[in-house]
């Protein structure tokens, strides 16, 4: 009984510690925003920096009512979703094919790593030339950024399946599909999700780079107009909206990850 | 070389050969627009013409100085911030999620702000590249110094090591591998973000020249620039990973 009491005390201590951590983090962020507000109100040149309160106002009065900006934002959400879905599907398939035999892995994995190392920004003009100024170029560019982390994580995940498990499953009469479904895939999930998280960041990077490069339409047009007119409040509001979109997409991946790992551990428990 | 290694090399060479043949074939038969994909000969010609011009070397110089300055700033700021944060468990728990969370949203978003603050000259690219490279360096510095084995530190202290001795002989060697890998990642991020910044908005530099060649519809020249960038990146990558392998091999020897 004394043990459980001490344990509870320890647990309470941990809880108190983490709530202190969270509060400090919250206060730091709040202090930063307040400092920015004071600086923006008093010292800053309004042509370059506006206080957060002005940015929020610009969001409600300039960004939100403008249907063209809202449709540009909606379009970039669509592009990110499409590019990410394509990266995941093609990345998993290509990764599985490459890691299916030792020979193809040794042959193609270095090639994939080599392609991964290419600074893809230098290819933007090519994508625009090939796919035009519309969403297709942005989706393609996001896809080309997002697919490599998925392929690499699938290959590394497949690579470290303990051979003993595979042999065990086979000797108990599992089919190849059964082995992939029940042995290889569950083992791959943690590594896969590291790749999926990175792929989300990369996909968004690709889409946003292409959006900013094409400055005649979409997000790139509005950021250019706001920046050229020294109108920072709506610019910051637009950038803030995109950052919020990015955070939401990241959150979705994390929720999916928790769901999957939860399922995995409950299967284990059974 | 074993049999599979040999076959793997064969696959790689075959892949590159197929790639080259497809390029040659599609341009020779005229099935792909010359604007989109010029023939290999034209790109080679444009490349050899490009490297002899002074314009090429001045663009390379601009980009190189931008990268070096951005990387230098990121290195100093990232290691300093990371080290200071790593000194306290509480600070790590408070600040590390903020730094890591910032790194998961594409910092490219804020590029228009850099242009607004620093203009379209070299300054905005330095600030942008430095900001991008700061995060992996800071995160890896935190991770490397926070995970030093407590036993080593206690042993060093109990044997009478001074603070500086501990820092020099325990902290640095055990943090170095993770620190170095952060520096490598940050370098390539810095490289790519400076190039990207130049492509988006600049007056000079390699990225600007790629965008300019595309705007002028000079595909062969654009491909020549892209080839230069890609080859440089791959060479640097091989050099740095080779250097890292060499270092870790030496460390393993010293360990025994």
Contacts between the chains, C-beta under 8 A, distances in Angstrom:
chain1	res1	chain2	res2	distance
A	18	B	93	7.7
A	20	B	90	7.9
A	21	B	90	6.9
A	21	B	93	4.5
A	21	B	94	5.3
A	24	B	90	7.7
A	24	B	94	4.8
A	25	B	94	4.9
A	25	B	95	7.6
A	25	B	97	7.1
A	25	B	98	6.6
A	28	B	94	6.9
A	28	B	95	7.6
A	28	B	98	7.6
A	29	B	98	7.4
A	48	B	116	6.0
A	48	B	117	6.1
A	102	B	4	6.3
A	103	B	4	5.7
A	103	B	7	5.6
A	103	B	8	6.4
A	103	B	11	7.3
A	104	B	11	7.3
A	106	B	4	6.0
A	106	B	5	6.8
A	106	B	7	7.8
A	106	B	8	3.7
A	106	B	11	7.9
A	107	B	7	7.0
A	107	B	8	4.2
A	107	B	9	8.0
A	107	B	10	7.7
A	107	B	11	3.1
A	107	B	12	5.9
A	107	B	15	7.7
A	108	B	11	6.7
A	108	B	12	7.9
A	108	B	15	7.4
A	110	B	8	7.9
A	110	B	12	6.5
A	111	B	12	5.9
A	111	B	15	5.9
A	114	B	234	6.4
A	117	B	188	7.4
A	117	B	233	6.0
A	117	B	234	5.9
A	117	B	237	4.5
A	118	B	230	5.1
A	118	B	233	6.1
A	118	B	234	7.1
A	119	B	188	7.5
A	119	B	191	6.2
A	119	B	192	4.2
A	119	B	195	5.7
A	119	B	229	6.1
A	119	B	230	7.4
A	119	B	233	5.0
A	120	B	192	7.6
A	121	B	192	5.4
A	121	B	193	7.8
A	121	B	195	5.1
A	121	B	196	3.6
A	121	B	199	5.8
A	121	B	207	7.1
A	122	B	195	5.8
A	122	B	199	7.1
A	122	B	206	7.9
A	122	B	207	7.0
A	122	B	210	5.6
A	122	B	225	7.4
A	122	B	226	5.1
A	122	B	229	4.4
A	122	B	230	7.0
A	123	B	226	6.4
A	124	B	196	7.8
A	124	B	199	5.7
A	124	B	211	7.7
A	125	B	199	7.4
A	125	B	210	6.0
A	125	B	211	5.7
A	125	B	213	7.5
A	125	B	214	3.1
A	125	B	215	7.8
A	125	B	222	6.1
A	126	B	214	7.4
A	126	B	222	7.2
A	126	B	226	7.1
A	128	B	214	7.3
A	129	B	35	7.0
A	129	B	36	5.9
A	129	B	214	6.3
A	129	B	219	7.6
A	130	B	36	5.8
A	197	B	104	7.4
A	200	B	104	7.8
A	201	B	103	7.9
A	201	B	104	5.3
A	201	B	105	7.5
A	201	B	106	6.4
A	204	B	105	7.4
A	204	B	106	4.7
A	205	B	106	4.1
A	205	B	108	5.7
A	208	B	106	5.2
A	208	B	108	4.9
A	208	B	109	5.8
A	209	B	106	8.0
A	209	B	108	5.5
A	209	B	196	5.9
A	209	B	200	7.4
A	212	B	108	6.8
A	212	B	111	6.1
A	212	B	112	7.2
A	212	B	200	5.3
A	213	B	199	6.6
A	213	B	200	5.8
A	213	B	211	7.8
A	223	B	112	4.1
A	224	B	112	7.4
A	226	B	112	7.5
A	227	B	112	4.9
A	227	B	115	5.7
A	227	B	116	4.9
A	230	B	116	7.6
A	232	B	113	7.8
A	232	B	116	6.2
A	235	B	112	6.1
A	235	B	113	7.1
A	235	B	116	6.9
A	236	B	113	7.2
A	239	B	109	5.4
A	239	B	110	6.1
A	239	B	112	6.8
A	239	B	113	6.6
A	242	B	109	5.0
A	243	B	105	5.4
A	243	B	109	5.8
A	246	B	104	7.6
A	246	B	105	4.0
A	246	B	106	6.3
A	246	B	109	7.1
A	247	B	101	7.9
A	247	B	105	6.3
A	250	B	104	5.2
A	250	B	105	7.2
